[in-house]
Amino acid sequence: MPAIWLLLLASSLGAPSAKASLVYEVGAVGAACPDEQWVRSAVSARLGRDPFDATAPMLVKSRIERIGAGPGLRGLVVVERADGTSGRRTLTSPTGDCLELASSLELAITLAIEPLLLARPAPSPVAVAQPLPPAPAPLPSAPSSSVQPDPHWVISGRAGLLGAAGAQPGLTGGLIVGVLARRAVFSTALEARVHLPTPLDSSGTVQAFTGLASLVPCAHWRALTGCAVFSMGAFQVERQVDVRRVTTFMSLAGVRLGAEIPLVSGLALVPWLEGALLLTRTSVVAGPMTLWVSWPFAISGGASLQFEISS
């Protein structure tokens, strides 16, 4: 900030022990910026008093916004005095350092309220220990036309156990593994699941098992997950007496509800429950006898450990 402007501002605005009302806004800058309380605390620490009063005749308005689609930020300070005169100053940060820009705005606001600050010794520093909040949402009264950068992709793997019924005789367990790519609140996973063999007769000589590959697009809200599931694979029947196998195509479509429970950094427990319609129905027949007919729907559930591969 040029020293000449500070001297001009100091000579034309404010008075010792003056009061001012403050309006501070942050547009959609895509970065963490100090909030209004941070600015108020910093100005008060610099002056050694609280200079802000909502009924004061002097109004100081400040706003931080993005410059176009690049990283640069612009800060604006406007001072409106009781006699109808006003002052205006625009500051920029080409690198997009919002904390640095807010600090410059805070100094300009301080000098606008008390210009004699330049002519007296600086007060003892007062620490302002307040964490910076996330960037506020765009203000409805002053929408920003800037384009915010998209979040990056996070790649994770998962492996777990499942239980299922409907697509295979009886209640069966199994294994599920997959890889997931997530960006912001949306993700897509590719999974493979294998159901353990289950008997079709009392002797256990005829068994069936299922293997499926699934595409799982999901939407995430906080710790909850809602997904569509599209699966296809093979349903196989094996007769151990003569080692005869019969394989048929199987396909399902359904929905899944789940949750992500963080355990440690990069590792989460993911319980889930799924319901699906069988797009291909299957029957197992031995001579005149029907041993099993698939349900029109299948249900499954389980839990997986999900671990980040890259971020």
GUPA-215274 format. One line per field, with one value per atom (N, C-alpha, C): residue in one letter; atom name; x, y, z negated. Coordinates in steps of 0.2 Angstrom, whole numbers, plus 2048, in hexadecimal, padded with zeros to 3 digits. Example, Ala and Ser with C-alpha at 12.3 -4.5 7.8 and 13.67 -1.06 7.14 Angstrom:
residuo = (a:a:a:s:s:s) .
atomo = (N:CA:C:N:CA:C) .
px = (842:83E:842:840:844:840) .
py = (7E4:7EA:7F0:7F5:7FB:800) .
pz = (7D9:7D9:7D9:7DD:7DC:7D9) .
***
This chain:
residuo = (m:m:m:p:p:p:a:a:a:i:i:i:w:w:w:l:l:l:l:l:l:l:l:l:l:l:l:a:a:a:s:s:s:s:s:s:l:l:l:g:g:g:a:a:a:p:p:p:s:s:s:a:a:a:k:k:k:a:a:a:s:s:s:l:l:l:v:v:v:y:y:y:e:e:e:v:v:v:g:g:g:a:a:a:v:v:v:g:g:g:a:a:a:a:a:a:c:c:c:p:p:p:d:d:d:e:e:e:q:q:q:w:w:w:v:v:v:r:r:r:s:s:s:a:a:a:v:v:v:s:s:s:a:a:a:r:r:r:l:l:l:g:g:g:r:r:r:d:d:d:p:p:p:f:f:f:d:d:d:a:a:a:t:t:t:a:a:a:p:p:p:m:m:m:l:l:l:v:v:v:k:k:k:s:s:s:r:r:r:i:i:i:e:e:e:r:r:r:i:i:i:g:g:g:a:a:a:g:g:g:p:p:p:g:g:g:l:l:l:r:r:r:g:g:g:l:l:l:v:v:v:v:v:v:v:v:v:e:e:e:r:r:r:a:a:a:d:d:d:g:g:g:t:t:t:s:s:s:g:g:g:r:r:r:r:r:r:t:t:t:l:l:l:t:t:t:s:s:s:p:p:p:t:t:t:g:g:g:d:d:d:c:c:c:l:l:l:e:e:e:l:l:l:a:a:a:s:s:s:s:s:s:l:l:l:e:e:e:l:l:l:a:a:a:i:i:i:t:t:t:l:l:l:a:a:a:i:i:i:e:e:e:p:p:p:l:l:l:l:l:l:l:l:l:a:a:a:r:r:r:p:p:p:a:a:a:p:p:p:s:s:s:p:p:p:v:v:v:a:a:a:v:v:v:a:a:a:q:q:q:p:p:p:l:l:l:p:p:p:p:p:p:a:a:a:p:p:p:a:a:a:p:p:p:l:l:l:p:p:p:s:s:s:a:a:a:p:p:p:s:s:s:s:s:s:s:s:s:v:v:v:q:q:q:p:p:p:d:d:d:p:p:p:h:h:h:w:w:w:v:v:v:i:i:i:s:s:s:g:g:g:r:r:r:a:a:a:g:g:g:l:l:l:l:l:l:g:g:g:a:a:a:a:a:a:g:g:g:a:a:a:q:q:q:p:p:p:g:g:g:l:l:l:t:t:t:g:g:g:g:g:g:l:l:l:i:i:i:v:v:v:g:g:g:v:v:v:l:l:l:a:a:a:r:r:r:r:r:r:a:a:a:v:v:v:f:f:f:s:s:s:t:t:t:a:a:a:l:l:l:e:e:e:a:a:a:r:r:r:v:v:v:h:h:h:l:l:l:p:p:p:t:t:t:p:p:p:l:l:l:d:d:d:s:s:s:s:s:s:g:g:g:t:t:t:v:v:v:q:q:q:a:a:a:f:f:f:t:t:t:g:g:g:l:l:l:a:a:a:s:s:s:l:l:l:v:v:v:p:p:p:c:c:c:a:a:a:h:h:h:w:w:w:r:r:r:a:a:a:l:l:l:t:t:t:g:g:g:c:c:c:a:a:a:v:v:v:f:f:f:s:s:s:m:m:m:g:g:g:a:a:a:f:f:f:q:q:q:v:v:v:e:e:e:r:r:r:q:q:q:v:v:v:d:d:d:v:v:v:r:r:r:r:r:r:v:v:v:t:t:t:t:t:t:f:f:f:m:m:m:s:s:s:l:l:l:a:a:a:g:g:g:v:v:v:r:r:r:l:l:l:g:g:g:a:a:a:e:e:e:i:i:i:p:p:p:l:l:l:v:v:v:s:s:s:g:g:g:l:l:l:a:a:a:l:l:l:v:v:v:p:p:p:w:w:w:l:l:l:e:e:e:g:g:g:a:a:a:l:l:l:l:l:l:l:l:l:t:t:t:r:r:r:t:t:t:s:s:s:v:v:v:v:v:v:a:a:a:g:g:g:p:p:p:m:m:m:t:t:t:l:l:l:w:w:w:v:v:v:s:s:s:w:w:w:p:p:p:f:f:f:a:a:a:i:i:i:s:s:s:g:g:g:g:g:g:a:a:a:s:s:s:l:l:l:q:q:q:f:f:f:e:e:e:i:i:i:s:s:s:s:s:s) .
atomo = (N:CA:C:N:CA:C:N:CA:C:N:CA:C:N:CA:C:N:CA:C:N:CA:C:N:CA:C:N:CA:C:N:CA:C:N:CA:C:N:CA:C:N:CA:C:N:CA:C:N:CA:C:N:CA:C:N:CA:C:N:CA:C:N:CA:C:N:CA:C:N:CA:C:N:CA:C:N:CA:C:N:CA:C:N:CA:C:N:CA:C:N:CA:C:N:CA:C:N:CA:C:N:CA:C:N:CA:C:N:CA:C:N:CA:C:N:CA:C:N:CA:C:N:CA:C:N:CA:C:N:CA:C:N:CA:C:N:CA:C:N:CA:C:N:CA:C:N:CA:C:N:CA:C:N:CA:C:N:CA:C:N:CA:C:N:CA:C:N:CA:C:N:CA:C:N:CA:C:N:CA:C:N:CA:C:N:CA:C:N:CA:C:N:CA:C:N:CA:C:N:CA:C:N:CA:C:N:CA:C:N:CA:C:N:CA:C:N:CA:C:N:CA:C:N:CA:C:N:CA:C:N:CA:C:N:CA:C:N:CA:C:N:CA:C:N:CA:C:N:CA:C:N:CA:C:N:CA:C:N:CA:C:N:CA:C:N:CA:C:N:CA:C:N:CA:C:N:CA:C:N:CA:C:N:CA:C:N:CA:C:N:CA:C:N:CA:C:N:CA:C:N:CA:C:N:CA:C:N:CA:C:N:CA:C:N:CA:C:N:CA:C:N:CA:C:N:CA:C:N:CA:C:N:CA:C:N:CA:C:N:CA:C:N:CA:C:N:CA:C:N:CA:C:N:CA:C:N:CA:C:N:CA:C:N:CA:C:N:CA:C:N:CA:C:N:CA:C:N:CA:C:N:CA:C:N:CA:C:N:CA:C:N:CA:C:N:CA:C:N:CA:C:N:CA:C:N:CA:C:N:CA:C:N:CA:C:N:CA:C:N:CA:C:N:CA:C:N:CA:C:N:CA:C:N:CA:C:N:CA:C:N:CA:C:N:CA:C:N:CA:C:N:CA:C:N:CA:C:N:CA:C:N:CA:C:N:CA:C:N:CA:C:N:CA:C:N:CA:C:N:CA:C:N:CA:C:N:CA:C:N:CA:C:N:CA:C:N:CA:C:N:CA:C:N:CA:C:N:CA:C:N:CA:C:N:CA:C:N:CA:C:N:CA:C:N:CA:C:N:CA:C:N:CA:C:N:CA:C:N:CA:C:N:CA:C:N:CA:C:N:CA:C:N:CA:C:N:CA:C:N:CA:C:N:CA:C:N:CA:C:N:CA:C:N:CA:C:N:CA:C:N:CA:C:N:CA:C:N:CA:C:N:CA:C:N:CA:C:N:CA:C:N:CA:C:N:CA:C:N:CA:C:N:CA:C:N:CA:C:N:CA:C:N:CA:C:N:CA:C:N:CA:C:N:CA:C:N:CA:C:N:CA:C:N:CA:C:N:CA:C:N:CA:C:N:CA:C:N:CA:C:N:CA:C:N:CA:C:N:CA:C:N:CA:C:N:CA:C:N:CA:C:N:CA:C:N:CA:C:N:CA:C:N:CA:C:N:CA:C:N:CA:C:N:CA:C:N:CA:C:N:CA:C:N:CA:C:N:CA:C:N:CA:C:N:CA:C:N:CA:C:N:CA:C:N:CA:C:N:CA:C:N:CA:C:N:CA:C:N:CA:C:N:CA:C:N:CA:C:N:CA:C:N:CA:C:N:CA:C:N:CA:C:N:CA:C:N:CA:C:N:CA:C:N:CA:C:N:CA:C:N:CA:C:N:CA:C:N:CA:C:N:CA:C:N:CA:C:N:CA:C:N:CA:C:N:CA:C:N:CA:C:N:CA:C:N:CA:C:N:CA:C:N:CA:C:N:CA:C:N:CA:C:N:CA:C:N:CA:C:N:CA:C:N:CA:C:N:CA:C:N:CA:C:N:CA:C:N:CA:C:N:CA:C:N:CA:C:N:CA:C:N:CA:C:N:CA:C:N:CA:C:N:CA:C:N:CA:C:N:CA:C:N:CA:C:N:CA:C:N:CA:C:N:CA:C:N:CA:C:N:CA:C:N:CA:C:N:CA:C:N:CA:C:N:CA:C:N:CA:C:N:CA:C:N:CA:C:N:CA:C:N:CA:C:N:CA:C:N:CA:C:N:CA:C:N:CA:C:N:CA:C:N:CA:C:N:CA:C:N:CA:C:N:CA:C:N:CA:C:N:CA:C:N:CA:C:N:CA:C:N:CA:C:N:CA:C:N:CA:C:N:CA:C:N:CA:C:N:CA:C:N:CA:C:N:CA:C:N:CA:C:N:CA:C:N:CA:C:N:CA:C:N:CA:C:N:CA:C:N:CA:C:N:CA:C:N:CA:C:N:CA:C:N:CA:C:N:CA:C:N:CA:C:N:CA:C:N:CA:C:N:CA:C:N:CA:C) .
px = (804:800:804:804:808:808:80D:80D:80A:80A:807:800:7FD:7F5:7F4:7F8:7F6:7F6:7FB:7FC:7F6:7F4:7EE:7E8:7E7:7E1:7E1:7E7:7E8:7E6:7E7:7E6:7DF:7DB:7D5:7CF:7D0:7CB:7CC:7C6:7C6:7C9:7C9:7CC:7CD:7D2:7D4:7CE:7CE:7C8:7C2:7C2:7BC:7B9:7B2:7AF:7AC:7AB:7A9:7A5:7A0:79D:7A0:7A0:7A4:7A0:7A1:79D:7A3:7A4:7AA:7A7:7A9:7A6:7AB:7AB:7AF:7AB:7AD:7AA:7AC:7AA:7AC:7B3:7B8:7BF:7C3:7BF:7C2:7C8:7C9:7CF:7CC:7D0:7CE:7D0:7CB:7CC:7CA:7CD:7CB:7C4:7C0:7B9:7B9:7B3:7B2:7B5:7B3:7B6:7BD:7C1:7C8:7CA:7C7:7C9:7C7:7C2:7C0:7C5:7C7:7CC:7D3:7D5:7DB:7DC:7D6:7D6:7D6:7D2:7D2:7D9:7DC:7E3:7E8:7E7:7EC:7EB:7E4:7E3:7E3:7E2:7E2:7DB:7D6:7CF:7CB:7C4:7BF:7BC:7BE:7BB:7B4:7B1:7AC:7A5:7A0:79A:795:790:78B:787:787:783:788:78E:793:791:793:791:796:79C:7A1:7A0:79F:79E:7A4:7A7:7AD:7AA:7AB:7A9:7AF:7AF:7B5:7B3:7B6:7B4:7BA:7BA:7C0:7BC:7BF:7BC:7C1:7C0:7C5:7C5:7CB:7CC:7CC:7C6:7C6:7C6:7C9:7CA:7D0:7D5:7DC:7DC:7E2:7E3:7E2:7E3:7E3:7DD:7DE:7D8:7D8:7D2:7D2:7CE:7D1:7CE:7CC:7C6:7C3:7C1:7C3:7C2:7BE:7B8:7B4:7B2:7B4:7B2:7AD:7A7:7A2:7A2:7A3:7A3:79C:79B:795:793:799:798:797:796:794:79A:7A0:7A6:7A8:7AC:7AE:7B5:7B8:7BE:7BE:7C2:7C2:7C9:7CB:7D1:7D0:7D4:7D4:7DB:7DB:7E2:7E1:7E7:7E7:7EC:7EB:7F0:7F0:7F5:7F6:7F6:7F9:7FA:7F4:7EF:7E9:7EA:7EF:7F0:7EB:7E5:7E0:7E2:7E6:7E8:7EC:7F1:7F5:7F0:7EB:7E7:7E3:7E0:7DC:7E0:7E6:7EA:7EB:7EC:7ED:7E6:7E1:7DA:7D9:7DB:7DB:7DE:7E5:7E9:7E5:7E2:7DF:7D9:7D5:7CF:7D1:7D7:7D9:7DB:7DF:7E1:7DB:7D6:7D0:7CC:7CC:7C9:7CD:7D4:7D8:7DE:7DE:7E4:7EA:7EA:7EF:7F3:7F1:7F5:7FC:7FD:803:808:805:80A:80B:809:80A:80D:811:814:80F:811:80C:80B:804:803:806:806:809:805:808:805:800:7FA:7F5:7F4:7F5:7F4:7ED:7EB:7E4:7E4:7E2:7E3:7DC:7DB:7D4:7D5:7D3:7D4:7D1:7D3:7D0:7CB:7C5:7BF:7BF:7BC:7BB:7B8:7BA:7B7:7AF:7AC:7A5:7A2:79C:798:797:796:795:78F:790:78A:785:77E:779:779:77B:77A:780:785:78B:78E:78A:78C:793:797:79E:79D:7A1:7A1:7A7:7AB:7B1:7B0:7B5:7B4:7B9:7B6:7BA:7BD:7C3:7C7:7C3:7C3:7C0:7C4:7C1:7C4:7C8:7CD:7D1:7CE:7D0:7CE:7D1:7CE:7D0:7CF:7D4:7D4:7D4:7CF:7CF:7CE:7D1:7CF:7CB:7C7:7C3:7C3:7C2:7C1:7BD:7B9:7B4:7B1:7AC:7A8:7A1:79D:796:791:78B:786:780:77D:779:773:76E:768:764:762:75D:760:766:76A:76D:76D:770:76D:76C:768:76A:766:767:76A:76D:770:778:77B:782:787:78D:792:796:79B:79F:7A5:7A8:7AE:7AC:7AE:7AD:7B4:7B6:7BC:7BA:7BE:7BC:7C1:7C1:7C4:7C0:7C1:7BC:7C0:7BD:7BF:7BA:7BC:7B8:7BA:7B5:7B7:7B1:7B2:7AD:7A8:7A2:79D:79A:79E:79C:7A2:7A0:7A5:7A3:7A7:7A6:7AA:7A8:7AC:7AB:7B0:7AF:7B1:7AC:7AC:7AC:7AF:7AE:7AC:7A7:7A5:7A4:7A6:7A5:7A1:79B:797:79A:79A:79C:797:799:795:790:789:784:781:77F:77C:775:773:76D:769:76C:768:76B:767:769:76F:772:778:77E:77D:782:786:784:788:787:781:780:781:785:787:786:785:785:789:78C:78F:78F:790:78F:795:797:79C:79A:79B:798:79D:79D:7A0:79B:79D:798:79B:796:798:794:797:793:794:790:791:78D:790:78D:78D:789:789:78A:78E:790:78D:78A:788:78A:78F:793:795:793:796:791:78C:787:788:787:788:782:77F:77A:77D:77B:77E:779:77B:777:77C:77A:77E:77C:780:77F:784:781:786:784:789:789:78E:78D:791:78F:791:78F:78C:787:784:786:789:78C:789:787:785:78A:78C:791:78E:78E:78D:793:794:79B:79C:796:796:79A:798:79C:79F:7A0:7A4:7A1:79B:798:796:797:796:792:78D:788:789:78A:78B:786:783:77E:780:77D:77E:77A:77C:778:779:773:774:76F:771:76D:76E:769:769:766:769:766:769:767:76A:76D:772:776:776:775:776:77C:780:786:788:78E:791:798:79C:7A3:7A5:7A8:7AA:7B1:7B4:7BB:7BE:7C4:7C7:7CE:7D2:7D8:7D9:7DE:7DF:7E0:7DC:7DC:7D9:7D5:7D2:7CB:7C6:7BF:7BC:7B7:7B2:7AC:7AA:7A4:79F:79A:795:790:78C:787:782:77C:776:774:772:771:76A:766:761:761:760:760:75B:759:754:759:756:75A:757:75B:759:759:75D:75D:75B:755:753:756:758:75B:757:757:754:759:759:75D:758:759:754:758:756:759:754:753:74E:747:743:73C:73C:741:741:744:741:744:747:74E:752:751:751:752:750:74D:74B:74D:751:753:74D:74E:749:749:743:743:748:74A:74E:754:759:75E:760:762:764:76B:76F:776:778:77D:780:787:78A:791:795:79B:7A0:7A6:7A9:7B0:7B4:7BB:7C0:7C2:7C2:7C3:7CA:7CF:7D5:7D7:7DA:7DC:7E2:7E2:7E8:7EC:7E8:7EB:7E6:7E9:7E4:7E8) .
py = (7FA:800:806:80B:810:815:817:81B:822:825:82B:82B:825:825:824:821:821:827:82C:832:837:836:83A:837:831:82E:831:831:833:83A:83E:845:847:843:845:841:83C:837:837:836:835:83A:838:83D:838:83B:837:835:82E:82C:82B:82C:82C:825:824:81E:81D:817:815:80F:80F:808:805:7FE:7FA:7F5:7F5:7F0:7EC:7E6:7E2:7DC:7DB:7D5:7D1:7CB:7C7:7C3:7C4:7C1:7BA:7B7:7B0:7B0:7B0:7B0:7A9:7A4:79D:79C:7A0:7A0:7A2:7A0:7A1:7A9:7AD:7B4:7B5:7BA:7BD:7BF:7BE:7C1:7C7:7CA:7D1:7D1:7CC:7CD:7CD:7CA:7CA:7D1:7D4:7DB:7E0:7DF:7E3:7E2:7DC:7DB:7DE:7DD:7E0:7E7:7EB:7F2:7F4:7F1:7F3:7F2:7EC:7EB:7F1:7F3:7F8:7FF:800:807:806:801:800:801:801:803:800:7FF:7FD:803:804:80A:80A:804:802:804:807:809:809:804:804:80A:80F:815:81B:81A:81F:822:829:82C:82A:828:826:81E:81D:816:814:80E:80B:805:804:7FE:7FB:7F4:7F1:7EA:7E8:7E2:7DF:7D8:7D5:7D0:7D0:7CD:7CA:7C5:7C3:7C7:7C7:7CB:7C6:7C6:7C1:7BA:7B6:7AF:7AD:7B1:7B0:7B0:7AF:7AF:7B6:7BB:7C2:7C4:7C8:7CA:7D2:7D5:7DC:7DE:7E3:7E5:7ED:7EE:7F5:7F8:7FE:802:808:809:80F:813:819:81D:822:822:827:82B:831:836:839:83C:83F:845:849:84F:84E:847:846:844:845:844:83C:83A:833:832:82C:82A:823:821:81A:818:811:80F:807:806:7FF:7FC:7F6:7F2:7EB:7E9:7E2:7DE:7D7:7D2:7CD:7CE:7CA:7C3:7C1:7BA:7B7:7BB:7B8:7B6:7BA:7B9:7BD:7BA:7BE:7C1:7BD:7C0:7C6:7C6:7CC:7D2:7D0:7D6:7D8:7D4:7D6:7DA:7D9:7DC:7E4:7E4:7EB:7EF:7EB:7EF:7F1:7ED:7EE:7F5:7F5:7FB:802:801:807:809:804:805:809:806:809:811:812:819:81D:81B:81E:821:81C:81E:823:822:826:827:82D:82F:830:833:835:82F:829:823:823:826:826:82B:82F:834:833:82D:82B:824:822:81C:816:811:80B:808:806:803:7FC:7F9:7F3:7EE:7E9:7E4:7E0:7DF:7DB:7D5:7CF:7C9:7C8:7C6:7C5:7BD:7B9:7B2:7B0:7B0:7AE:7AA:7A4:7A0:7A3:7A3:7A5:7A0:7A3:79E:79D:798:796:79C:79D:7A2:7A2:7A8:7A8:7A7:7A5:7A4:7AB:7AB:7B1:7B5:7BC:7C0:7C1:7C0:7C0:7C7:7CD:7D3:7D5:7D2:7D3:7CD:7C9:7C3:7C4:7BF:7BF:7BB:7BE:7BA:7B6:7B6:7B2:7AA:7A7:79F:79C:799:796:78F:78E:788:781:77C:776:772:76F:76B:765:763:75D:757:752:74B:747:743:73F:738:734:72D:728:724:71F:718:714:70D:70A:705:702:6FB:6F7:6F0:6EF:6EA:6E8:6E1:6E0:6DA:6DC:6D8:6D9:6D3:6D4:6CF:6D1:6CB:6CD:6C7:6C9:6C4:6C6:6C1:6C3:6C1:6C3:6C1:6BA:6B7:6B0:6AD:6A6:6A2:6A4:6A5:6A6:6AD:6AD:6B3:6B1:6B5:6B4:6BA:6B8:6BD:6BE:6C3:6C4:6C9:6CB:6D0:6D5:6DB:6E1:6E5:6E7:6EB:6F0:6F6:6FB:701:705:70C:711:717:71D:723:727:72E:733:737:73C:743:748:74F:753:757:75B:756:757:753:74D:74B:746:741:73B:736:730:72C:726:721:71B:715:70F:70B:705:6FF:6FB:6F5:6EF:6EA:6E3:6DF:6DB:6D7:6D0:6CC:6C4:6C2:6BE:6BB:6B4:6B2:6AB:6A6:6A0:69B:699:698:695:68F:68A:684:685:681:681:67B:676:670:66E:669:668:664:661:65D:662:668:66C:66B:666:664:669:66D:672:679:67D:684:689:68F:695:69B:69F:6A5:6AA:6B0:6B6:6BA:6BD:6C2:6C8:6CE:6D4:6DA:6DE:6E4:6EA:6EF:6F4:6FB:6FF:707:70A:70E:711:719:71D:724:727:72B:72D:735:737:73E:73E:743:743:749:748:74E:74D:751:750:748:744:73E:739:73B:736:736:730:72F:72B:72E:72B:729:723:720:71C:71D:718:712:70C:706:703:701:6FE:6F8:6F2:6EC:6E7:6E3:6DD:6D9:6D2:6CD:6C6:6C1:6BA:6B7:6B3:6AE:6A7:6A3:69D:697:692:68C:686:683:67D:677:672:66B:667:666:663:65C:658:651:650:654:653:659:65E:664:667:668:66C:673:678:67F:682:686:68A:691:695:69C:6A0:6A5:6AA:6B1:6B5:6BD:6BF:6C4:6C7:6CF:6D3:6DA:6DD:6E2:6E5:6ED:6F1:6F8:6FA:6FE:700:706:707:70D:70B:70F:70D:714:712:718:716:71A:719:71F:71E:723:722:728:728:72A:725:727:727:72D:72D:72A:726:722:726:727:72A:72E:732:736:731:732:72F:728:726:720:721:71D:71E:717:716:710:712:70E:710:70A:70B:706:708:703:705:6FF:701:6FD:6FE:6F9:6F9:6F5:6F8:6F4:6F5:6EF:6EF:6EB:6ED:6E9:6E4:6DE:6D9:6DA:6DC:6DD:6D7:6D2:6CB:6C6:6C3:6BE:6B7:6B3:6AD:6A7:6A2:69C:696:692:68C:686:682:67C:676:670:66A:665:663:65F:662:65F:662:667:667:66B:671:677:67D:67E:67F:67F:686:68B:692:697:69C:6A2:6A8:6AD:6B3:6B7:6BB:6C0:6C6:6CA:6CF:6D5:6D5:6DA:6D7:6DA:6D8:6DD:6DB:6E0:6DD:6E2:6E1:6E6:6E5:6EA:6E8:6EC:6EB:6F1:6F0:6F5:6F4:6FA:6FA:6FF:6FD:702:706:70D:711:715:715:718:71C:722:726:724:724:722:728:72D:733:739:73F:745:74B) .
pz = (800:800:800:805:805:7FF:7FC:7F6:7F8:7FE:800:7FE:801:800:7F9:7F5:7ED:7EA:7EC:7E9:7EC:7F2:7F4:7F0:7F0:7EC:7E5:7E2:7DB:7DA:7DF:7DE:7E0:7E3:7E5:7E2:7DF:7DC:7D4:7D1:7CA:7C5:7BF:7BA:7B4:7AF:7A9:7A5:7A3:79F:7A3:7AA:7AE:7AE:7AF:7AF:7B7:7B9:7BF:7BF:7C4:7C5:7CB:7CA:7CF:7D3:7D9:7DD:7E1:7E0:7E3:7E6:7ED:7F1:7F4:7F5:7F9:7FE:805:80A:80B:810:812:814:810:811:812:810:810:80C:806:802:7FB:7F6:7EF:7EE:7EB:7EA:7E3:7E0:7D9:7DA:7D4:7D4:7D1:7D0:7CD:7C6:7C2:7BB:7BB:7C0:7C0:7C1:7C6:7C8:7C2:7BF:7B9:7B3:7B2:7AD:7AF:7B5:7B7:7B7:7B9:7B8:7B1:7AD:7A6:7A2:7A4:7A1:7A4:7AA:7AC:7A9:7A8:7A5:79D:79A:793:790:794:792:798:796:79B:79E:7A4:7A8:7AB:7AB:7AF:7AB:7AE:7AB:7B1:7B1:7B6:7B8:7B3:7B3:7B5:7B6:7B8:7BF:7BF:7C6:7CB:7CA:7CF:7D0:7D7:7D9:7DD:7DB:7DF:7E2:7E9:7EC:7EF:7EF:7F1:7F4:7FA:7FD:801:801:804:809:810:815:81A:81E:822:829:82C:832:838:83B:841:83F:843:842:83F:83F:83C:835:832:82A:827:82B:828:824:81E:81A:81A:819:819:812:80F:809:80A:807:808:801:800:7FA:7FC:7F9:7FB:7F4:7F3:7ED:7EF:7EB:7EC:7E6:7E6:7E0:7DF:7D9:7D7:7DC:7DE:7E2:7E9:7EB:7F2:7F6:7F4:7F8:7F7:7FB:7FB:7FE:7FC:7FE:801:805:808:80A:809:80A:80C:812:814:813:810:80F:813:815:818:816:817:815:81B:81F:825:824:81E:81C:819:817:814:80D:80A:802:7FF:7FC:7F9:7F3:7EF:7E8:7E9:7EE:7EF:7F1:7F6:7F8:7F2:7EE:7E9:7E4:7E3:7DE:7E1:7E7:7EA:7EA:7EB:7EA:7E3:7DE:7D7:7D5:7D8:7D7:7DA:7E0:7E3:7DF:7DC:7D8:7D1:7CE:7C8:7C9:7CF:7D0:7D2:7D5:7D7:7D0:7CB:7C5:7C1:7C0:7BC:7C0:7C4:7C8:7C4:7BE:7BA:7B8:7B9:7B8:7BB:7C0:7C4:7C0:7BC:7B8:7B1:7AF:7A8:7A8:7A2:7A2:7A2:7A5:7A6:79F:79E:797:797:791:790:794:797:79B:797:799:796:79A:798:79C:79D:7A3:7A5:7A7:7A2:7A3:7A6:7AC:7AE:7B5:7B6:7BC:7C2:7C8:7CE:7CF:7D1:7D3:7DA:7DC:7E4:7E7:7EE:7F2:7F2:7F0:7F0:7F7:7F7:7FD:801:808:80B:808:808:805:80A:808:80D:810:80C:80F:814:814:818:81B:81F:822:826:825:829:82F:834:83B:83B:836:837:837:83A:83A:835:830:82B:82E:82C:82E:82B:82F:82D:828:823:81F:822:81F:823:821:825:825:81F:81B:816:818:818:81A:814:813:80D:80F:80B:80C:806:807:802:802:7FC:7FC:7F6:7F6:7F1:7F2:7ED:7ED:7EE:7F1:7F2:7F0:7F0:7EF:7F4:7F7:7FD:7FD:800:801:807:80B:810:817:818:81E:81E:819:818:812:813:80E:807:802:7FB:7FA:7F4:7F1:7F2:7F5:7F7:7F5:7F3:7F2:7F8:7F8:7FE:7FC:801:801:806:805:80A:809:80F:810:815:815:81A:81A:81F:81F:820:81D:81D:81F:823:825:823:81E:81C:81D:81F:821:81E:818:815:812:813:810:815:81A:81F:81F:820:821:826:828:82C:82A:829:827:82C:82D:830:82B:82A:825:828:825:826:820:820:81B:81C:818:818:813:814:80F:80E:807:806:808:80A:80C:807:809:805:808:804:807:809:80F:812:80F:80D:80A:803:800:7F9:7F8:7FE:7FD:7FE:801:803:809:80D:813:819:818:81D:81A:81C:819:81F:81C:820:81D:822:81F:825:823:827:827:82D:82D:831:82F:832:832:838:838:838:835:834:835:838:839:834:82F:82A:82A:82D:82C:826:822:81C:81B:817:814:80D:80A:803:800:7FA:7F5:7EE:7EC:7E6:7E6:7E1:7E0:7E4:7E7:7EA:7F1:7F4:7FB:7FE:804:808:80F:811:817:81C:822:827:828:829:82A:830:835:83B:83B:83A:83A:83F:841:846:845:846:845:846:843:844:83E:83F:83A:83C:838:83A:835:838:834:836:831:831:82E:831:82E:82D:827:825:827:828:82A:830:835:83C:83E:839:83A:840:840:846:844:848:846:84C:84A:84E:84C:851:84F:853:850:854:852:856:855:850:84C:847:847:847:846:841:83E:839:839:836:836:82F:82C:825:822:81C:818:812:80F:809:805:7FE:7F9:7F5:7F3:7EF:7EB:7E8:7E4:7E4:7E3:7E2:7DB:7D7:7D0:7D0:7CF:7CF:7C9:7CA:7C4:7C3:7C8:7C7:7CE:7CE:7D4:7DA:7DF:7E5:7E5:7DF:7DF:7DC:7DF:7DC:7DD:7D8:7D8:7DC:7E1:7E5:7E5:7E0:7E0:7E6:7E8:7EE:7EE:7F1:7F2:7F9:7FD:804:805:80A:80D:814:818:81F:822:828:82C:831:831:836:83D:841:848:84C:84A:84D:847:848:843:844:83F:840:83C:840:83D:83D:838:838:838:83D:83E:83F:83B:83C:83E:844:847:846:843:843:83C:838:832:833:830:830:829:829:823:820:824:822:827:825:82A:826:82A:827:825:820:81E:824:824:829:826:820:81E:819:818:814:80E:809:803:801:7FF:7FD:7F8:7F5:7F0:7EE:7EB:7E9:7E6:7E5:7E3:7E6:7E8:7EC:7E8:7E9:7E7:7ED:7ED:7F2:7F1:7F5:7F4:7FA:7F8:7FE:801:808:80C:80E:810:812:811:810:80F:812) .
***
